Structures are given as structure tokens and as C-alpha cells.
Amino acid sequence: MISIWNYLLIMGITVYIAFMYQSTAMMLLFFMEAVLFVVAFFSMIFRCFKIRGYIEVPVGIAERGRESLVKLVITNRCLLPLNRLRALVVVNDVMRGRKKRYRMTLPAVPRGESEYIRAISFYDTGNYEIYLRKLRIYDITGVLSWNIRVKKQGLVQVMPELHDVPVRLTQATKNFYGEADVYDENQPGYDKSELFQVREYRAGDRLQNVHWKLTAKQDELIVKEYSLPKACPVILFLSYRPGKKKQQLYFLETVASLSFSIMDAGCPHYVAWYDHASSDVVRIRVDDEESLFYMIGVLMRVHWMRCREDIKQRYKDKYRQEPYVWALTVDEKLQLYKEKELLVKYSGRKLGSSLGQIELLL
């Protein structure tokens, strides 16, 4: 197939030869080319208005080294099928600034949607933007072609590998009580601002907890049980200074593994860092897999800058009413501190085995 400009060039050469040599045959050929051009041009323009495409990513989270499915959807509102269509799909590695292009040739059914599935492998942790950059449309005669720009995109987050870190909780951590917006669903507590349940009176219940309105209606003592806040006894501070991209990946994998292991041990905790965009301390609560993956996704979008702020002091100033038991700190050298004590320095190249070296006593 040839582009419009190349076809016009061919027509120009034909008419030039016809005039130079006074050739009737060449002039007839020029008129045939002109008629074909008009038919092809208007049919191609018509198709450009009738063809649309977009990218869908059914699952936006992938594992490193595994294939992720990307769906390309082509909508054809023409009465005639499109026998040939070329799509350019671009995968942009946001963290490293690298792009990879995939070209696909496919047909489109008339008056309907055509779906095509492509498996793409991601070998590095990070955020990947998947663009349908352009569609190359061909006319009904198959002579001319034209590109239409498409701005649709999808996003795939490739999660870092999660390694097991031995964690053992002390009684101070297990029995920690504090303020929180999240409440235990299985046991009552002391927070009078949130009601856990109402039940019949038992021996030893305090009269201050009697629900007098329900008691009057049911002619028996009914008591109120209050909720138990699930406070976070551990804060994981992130102190990162920008360096090589590989260093950032090791750091992200270390933080994700530590947070996962602390969560898996049954300890809700906060992951906190200094955000330069807002000039403030940002924190994310992690107590289940959903919040863990959300935290990892946020960290992969953070633009780290050199920080001169005392993160712990800024955190204490911002959350004065929320005490904690332990403060852990991870820096760009993969050094793990417990309060001010250096516990271990992990090795990036042997991160899996390095993270399992010592048990964290929290």
C-alpha cells in the first residue's frame, strides 16, 4: 500500500511524461489514476470517521516475568468489512523511560466490534503505560492508506517480588491500644464513639453501659458494647535518596517485603515518607492485601528527591495524638533501623535470602 503523497507523486510523473511525449496512452493512464484516486480517497476518508479503537487491560496488576493480557478493541461502523488494519501499540516503562512498540495487522467486521488479545511480558517491576498510538486505515480499493491518532491507554502495575521476613510480635505490640478510624470486627473495646453491638445483661457488666431505651422496650436489661480501635503499633519510615534505577527497585522490593511480613504477622502498621509535592509527611495504613498492593502502587509513582527533613519529627508533630510502639526506618542503602539501632543491611543482589537473615522482634 502507498500513502496519499506517494500516489500524488506517481500521478504527477504520469502527467509529466504524457505532456513531454504527447502520449495519448499516458494521458489515459493519468485519468484512470485520477478516478481511482478520487474513489480511494473518499472511501478512505469515510472509513477514518467510522473506525475507532481503544486498549483495555483486563487485569491491571501483573507479576514480574509473567505475561499480561492486553485487549485491543476495534469498532467498525461501516457497512463493509475492513480486510486490513494496522495498529501500533506502545508500552512505556514509566520508571525507566523506555518504550517498546508492537505492530498488529488485523481485520474489522462490519457494523460491530472486533476484539484481539495480545500477551505482553513484563520483566521488571514498575508502572507501564500501554498506548494504542495510531491506527493505519486502508481505502476500499486497497491503494491508499492514512494514519489516525488514538490517545487511549491502559496501565499495568508489575508488583515487586514479596519475600518472607521473620517477624515476632511482643506483648506490647499485641496489646497496643490507641486511636484509629478502623475498628475490630470480632471483639468489643472501649471506644464509646462507635457501637459494636447490644446484648443481654451479664453478671459483672457495668450499669453505665446499660441501654435504657431498649431495656424499657424489652423489659430486660440490655447493655451496649463499644468498638475496639485497631491502632497501628509500628511505623515503617522510608528515607530514600535518589540513585540508580536498580537501587530504587531493590528499595521498593525491600519495603514491600517488610510491610507484607509485618502485615502477615497480624500487625497493622503505617508506611510513611516525606512527599515533596505536598511538602508534608504522607502515610498509608497497611493491614490487608488490598491496602498492601495500594501502598506499593503509590510508591511506584512517587518521584523521590533528596530530603533534608527529619521525617520522624515531622510525623510526631503531625500525629501528636497517635503514639506507637516501634519505629522502623529503611534507607536507600537497604539499611534497616529499629529506633536508632541498626539491625541489618540487606544485600540487593541476594535480596531474597538477605531478608530472611534475622528475625524482627516488634
C-alpha positions as CSV (number, residue, x, y, z in Angstrom):
1,M,0.0,0.0,0.0
2,I,1.1,3.6,-0.7
3,S,0.4,6.9,1.0
4,I,-1.5,9.7,-0.5
5,W,1.6,11.8,-1.1
6,N,3.4,9.0,-3.0
7,Y,0.3,8.4,-5.1
8,L,0.1,12.1,-6.0
9,L,3.8,11.9,-6.9
10,I,3.1,9.0,-9.2
11,M,0.2,10.9,-10.8
12,G,2.5,13.9,-11.3
13,I,5.1,11.8,-13.0
14,T,2.5,10.2,-15.3
15,V,1.0,13.5,-16.5
16,Y,4.6,15.0,-16.9
17,I,5.5,12.1,-19.2
18,A,2.2,12.4,-21.1
19,F,2.8,16.1,-21.9
20,M,6.5,15.6,-22.6
21,Y,6.0,12.9,-25.2
22,Q,2.4,13.9,-26.2
23,S,1.4,10.4,-25.3
24,T,-2.4,9.6,-25.5
25,A,-1.8,6.3,-23.6
26,M,-0.1,8.0,-20.7
27,M,-2.8,10.7,-20.6
28,L,-5.4,7.9,-20.4
29,L,-3.5,6.3,-17.7
30,F,-3.4,9.6,-15.8
31,F,-7.2,9.9,-16.0
32,M,-7.6,6.3,-14.8
33,E,-5.2,7.1,-11.9
34,A,-7.2,10.3,-11.1
35,V,-10.5,8.4,-11.0
36,L,-9.0,5.7,-8.8
37,F,-7.5,8.3,-6.5
38,V,-10.9,10.1,-6.1
39,V,-12.7,6.8,-5.3
40,A,-9.9,5.6,-2.9
41,F,-9.5,9.0,-1.2
42,F,-13.2,9.5,-0.3
43,S,-13.6,5.9,0.7
44,M,-10.6,6.2,3.0
45,I,-11.8,9.5,4.5
46,F,-15.2,7.9,5.1
47,R,-13.6,4.9,6.9
48,C,-11.4,7.2,9.0
49,F,-14.6,8.7,10.5
50,K,-16.2,5.2,11.0
51,I,-13.3,3.3,12.6
52,R,-12.4,3.7,16.3
53,G,-10.1,1.7,18.6
54,Y,-9.1,1.6,22.2
55,I,-6.9,-0.5,24.6
56,E,-8.2,-2.4,27.6
57,V,-6.2,-4.1,30.3
58,P,-8.4,-6.7,32.0
59,V,-6.1,-7.1,34.9
60,G,-4.1,-4.0,35.9
61,I,-1.7,-5.9,38.2
62,A,0.9,-8.3,36.9
63,E,3.8,-10.4,38.3
64,R,7.3,-9.9,37.2
65,G,8.3,-12.3,34.4
66,R,4.7,-13.3,33.7
67,E,2.6,-12.5,30.7
68,S,-0.3,-10.0,31.0
69,L,-3.2,-9.9,28.5
70,V,-3.9,-6.7,26.6
71,K,-7.2,-6.4,24.7
72,L,-7.4,-4.3,21.5
73,V,-11.0,-3.4,20.5
74,I,-11.8,-2.1,17.0
75,T,-15.2,-0.6,16.3
76,N,-16.3,-0.5,12.7
77,R,-19.5,1.4,11.9
78,C,-19.2,0.9,8.1
79,L,-21.5,-1.5,6.2
80,L,-18.5,-3.1,4.6
81,P,-15.8,-5.1,6.4
82,L,-12.2,-3.8,6.7
83,N,-9.9,-6.5,5.5
84,R,-6.8,-4.9,6.7
85,L,-6.0,-2.6,9.6
86,R,-2.6,-1.9,11.2
87,A,-2.4,-0.9,14.9
88,L,0.7,0.5,16.7
89,V,0.7,-0.4,20.4
90,V,3.4,1.3,22.6
91,V,4.4,0.1,26.0
92,N,6.0,2.8,28.1
93,D,8.1,1.9,31.1
94,V,7.4,4.9,33.3
95,M,10.2,4.3,35.9
96,R,13.0,3.8,33.3
97,G,11.7,6.0,30.4
98,R,11.9,3.1,27.9
99,K,9.4,2.3,25.2
100,K,8.7,-0.8,23.2
101,R,6.5,-0.9,20.1
102,Y,4.2,-3.7,18.9
103,R,2.6,-3.7,15.4
104,M,-0.5,-5.7,14.8
105,T,-2.3,-6.4,11.5
106,L,-5.9,-7.4,11.8
107,P,-9.4,-7.2,10.1
108,A,-12.5,-5.5,11.4
109,V,-16.0,-6.9,11.0
110,P,-18.8,-4.6,9.6
111,R,-21.1,-2.7,12.0
112,G,-19.6,-4.3,15.1
113,E,-16.6,-4.6,17.5
114,S,-13.6,-6.8,16.9
115,E,-11.5,-7.9,19.9
116,Y,-8.0,-9.1,19.8
117,I,-5.9,-10.3,22.7
118,R,-2.2,-9.9,22.9
119,A,0.1,-11.3,25.6
120,I,2.9,-9.0,26.7
121,S,5.6,-10.0,29.2
122,F,7.0,-7.6,31.8
123,Y,10.4,-8.5,33.2
124,D,10.9,-5.5,35.6
125,T,8.9,-4.1,38.4
126,G,7.2,-0.7,37.7
127,N,4.4,1.1,36.1
128,Y,3.7,0.5,32.4
129,E,1.5,2.7,30.3
130,I,0.1,0.9,27.3
131,Y,-1.0,3.1,24.4
132,L,-2.8,2.5,21.2
133,R,-0.8,5.1,19.5
134,K,-2.3,5.0,16.0
135,L,-4.4,3.0,13.5
136,R,-3.5,2.8,9.8
137,I,-6.6,2.8,7.7
138,Y,-6.8,1.5,4.1
139,D,-9.3,2.5,1.5
140,I,-11.8,0.2,-0.2
141,T,-9.6,-0.3,-3.2
142,G,-6.5,-1.1,-1.1
143,V,-4.5,1.6,-2.8
144,L,-4.3,4.4,-0.3
145,S,-3.7,4.4,3.5
146,W,-3.8,7.0,6.2
147,N,-2.9,7.1,9.9
148,I,-5.4,8.2,12.6
149,R,-4.1,9.1,16.1
150,V,-5.5,7.4,19.1
151,K,-5.0,8.7,22.7
152,K,-6.5,5.7,24.6
153,Q,-4.3,4.0,27.1
154,G,-4.2,1.4,29.9
155,L,-2.0,0.9,32.9
156,V,-0.3,-2.2,34.2
157,Q,1.5,-2.3,37.6
158,V,4.1,-5.0,37.8
159,M,4.4,-5.9,41.5
160,P,7.8,-6.5,43.1
161,E,8.5,-10.0,44.4
162,L,7.5,-10.4,48.0
163,H,10.0,-12.2,50.3
164,D,9.3,-13.6,53.7
165,V,10.9,-11.7,56.6
166,P,10.7,-13.4,60.0
167,V,8.6,-11.3,62.4
168,R,7.7,-12.0,66.0
169,L,5.4,-9.7,67.9
170,T,5.9,-8.8,71.6
171,Q,3.1,-8.5,74.1
172,A,3.5,-4.7,74.0
173,T,2.7,-4.8,70.2
174,K,-0.1,-7.3,70.5
175,N,-1.8,-5.5,73.4
176,F,-1.3,-2.0,72.0
177,Y,-4.4,0.3,72.3
178,G,-4.7,3.6,70.6
179,E,-6.8,5.9,68.4
180,A,-7.8,4.7,64.9
181,D,-10.5,5.1,62.3
182,V,-10.6,1.3,61.8
183,Y,-12.3,-1.0,64.3
184,D,-12.0,-4.6,65.2
185,E,-14.9,-6.6,63.7
186,N,-14.5,-9.6,66.1
187,Q,-14.2,-8.2,69.6
188,P,-15.5,-5.2,71.6
189,G,-13.5,-2.5,73.1
190,Y,-13.6,0.8,74.9
191,D,-14.3,3.5,72.2
192,K,-17.7,5.0,73.1
193,S,-17.8,6.9,69.8
194,E,-18.5,3.6,67.9
195,L,-21.1,1.0,68.9
196,F,-20.0,-2.7,68.5
197,Q,-23.3,-4.4,69.5
198,V,-26.1,-4.6,72.0
199,R,-26.7,-7.8,74.1
200,E,-28.4,-9.0,77.2
201,Y,-27.1,-8.1,80.6
202,R,-24.5,-10.4,82.2
203,A,-23.2,-10.6,85.7
204,G,-20.3,-8.1,86.0
205,D,-21.5,-5.7,83.4
206,R,-21.3,-2.0,84.4
207,L,-24.6,-0.1,84.8
208,Q,-23.1,2.8,82.9
209,N,-23.3,0.6,79.8
210,V,-27.0,-0.2,80.1
211,H,-29.1,0.8,77.1
212,W,-32.0,2.2,78.9
213,K,-34.3,2.8,75.9
214,L,-34.0,-0.8,74.7
215,T,-34.3,-2.0,78.3
216,A,-37.6,-0.2,78.7
217,K,-39.0,-1.7,75.4
218,Q,-37.9,-5.2,76.1
219,D,-38.5,-5.4,79.9
220,E,-35.0,-6.8,80.4
221,L,-31.5,-5.2,80.9
222,I,-29.8,-4.6,77.6
223,V,-26.2,-3.4,77.6
224,K,-24.1,-1.7,74.9
225,E,-20.7,-2.9,73.8
226,Y,-18.3,-0.4,72.3
227,S,-15.9,-0.9,69.5
228,L,-12.2,-1.6,69.7
229,P,-9.9,0.6,67.5
230,K,-7.3,-1.2,65.6
231,A,-4.4,1.1,66.2
232,C,-1.0,0.8,64.4
233,P,1.8,0.0,66.9
234,V,4.5,0.0,64.1
235,I,5.5,2.8,61.7
236,L,7.8,2.0,58.8
237,F,9.6,5.2,57.7
238,L,11.1,5.5,54.3
239,S,14.2,7.6,54.0
240,Y,15.3,7.4,50.3
241,R,17.8,9.4,48.4
242,P,17.5,9.1,44.6
243,G,20.2,7.0,42.9
244,K,20.3,4.4,40.2
245,K,17.1,2.9,39.0
246,K,18.2,-0.6,40.0
247,Q,18.7,0.8,43.5
248,Q,15.2,2.1,43.6
249,L,13.9,-1.3,42.6
250,Y,15.8,-3.0,45.4
251,F,14.4,-0.4,47.8
252,L,10.9,-0.9,46.7
253,E,11.2,-4.7,46.9
254,T,12.6,-4.4,50.4
255,V,9.8,-2.1,51.6
256,A,7.1,-4.3,50.1
257,S,8.6,-7.4,51.7
258,L,8.9,-5.8,55.1
259,S,5.4,-4.4,55.0
260,F,4.0,-7.7,53.8
261,S,5.7,-9.7,56.5
262,I,4.6,-7.3,59.3
263,M,1.0,-7.5,58.0
264,D,1.2,-11.3,57.7
265,A,2.2,-11.5,61.3
266,G,-1.1,-9.8,62.2
267,C,0.3,-6.3,62.9
268,P,-1.4,-3.3,61.3
269,H,1.1,-0.6,60.6
270,Y,1.7,2.7,58.7
271,V,4.2,3.2,55.9
272,A,5.3,6.9,56.0
273,W,7.6,9.1,53.9
274,Y,8.1,12.8,53.1
275,D,6.3,13.9,49.9
276,H,8.0,16.8,48.2
277,A,4.9,17.6,46.0
278,S,2.8,18.4,49.1
279,S,5.8,19.3,51.4
280,D,4.4,17.1,54.1
281,V,4.6,13.6,55.6
282,V,2.4,11.1,53.8
283,R,1.3,7.7,55.3
284,I,-0.7,4.7,54.2
285,R,-2.2,2.2,56.6
286,V,-1.4,-1.5,55.7
287,D,-3.4,-4.2,57.4
288,D,-4.5,-6.5,54.5
289,E,-3.5,-7.4,50.9
290,E,-5.7,-4.8,49.3
291,S,-4.0,-2.0,51.3
292,L,-0.6,-3.5,50.7
293,F,-1.0,-3.5,46.9
294,Y,-2.4,0.0,47.1
295,M,0.7,1.2,49.1
296,I,3.0,-0.5,46.6
297,G,1.2,1.1,43.6
298,V,1.5,4.6,45.2
299,L,5.2,4.1,46.0
300,M,5.9,3.2,42.3
301,R,4.5,6.6,41.3
302,V,6.5,8.6,43.8
303,H,9.2,10.9,42.4
304,W,11.8,10.6,45.1
305,M,14.0,13.7,45.8
306,R,16.8,14.3,48.3
307,C,15.1,15.0,51.6
308,R,16.6,17.2,54.4
309,E,13.6,16.9,56.7
310,D,13.5,14.9,59.9
311,I,10.7,12.5,58.9
312,K,10.1,11.1,62.4
313,Q,9.9,14.6,64.0
314,R,7.5,15.8,61.2
315,Y,5.4,12.7,61.8
316,K,5.2,13.2,65.5
317,D,4.3,16.9,65.0
318,K,1.5,16.0,62.6
319,Y,0.1,13.0,64.5
320,R,0.7,14.0,68.1
321,Q,-2.3,12.1,69.5
322,E,-1.3,8.8,67.9
323,P,1.5,7.1,69.8
324,Y,3.2,4.0,68.5
325,V,5.5,1.2,69.9
326,W,8.2,0.8,67.3
327,A,9.6,3.0,64.6
328,L,11.4,1.2,61.7
329,T,13.4,3.1,59.1
330,V,14.6,1.8,55.7
331,D,17.0,3.9,53.6
332,E,18.4,3.7,50.1
333,K,21.3,1.6,51.2
334,L,18.8,-1.0,52.4
335,Q,19.7,-0.4,56.0
336,L,17.0,-1.3,58.5
337,Y,16.9,0.7,61.7
338,K,14.8,0.0,64.8
339,E,14.5,3.4,66.5
340,K,18.2,4.4,66.2
341,E,19.7,1.0,66.3
342,L,21.0,-0.5,63.0
343,L,19.6,-4.0,62.8
344,V,20.7,-5.2,59.4
345,K,21.9,-4.1,56.0
346,Y,20.3,-6.1,53.2
347,S,22.0,-7.1,50.0
348,G,20.3,-6.0,46.8
349,R,21.7,-8.8,44.6
350,K,20.7,-11.5,47.1
351,L,17.7,-9.8,48.5
352,G,15.5,-12.9,48.9
353,S,18.0,-14.7,51.2
354,S,19.2,-11.5,52.8
355,L,15.7,-10.5,54.0
356,G,15.4,-13.8,55.9
357,Q,18.7,-13.5,57.8
358,I,17.4,-12.0,61.1
359,E,14.1,-12.1,62.9
360,L,12.4,-8.8,63.6
361,L,11.2,-8.6,67.2
362,L,8.5,-6.0,67.3
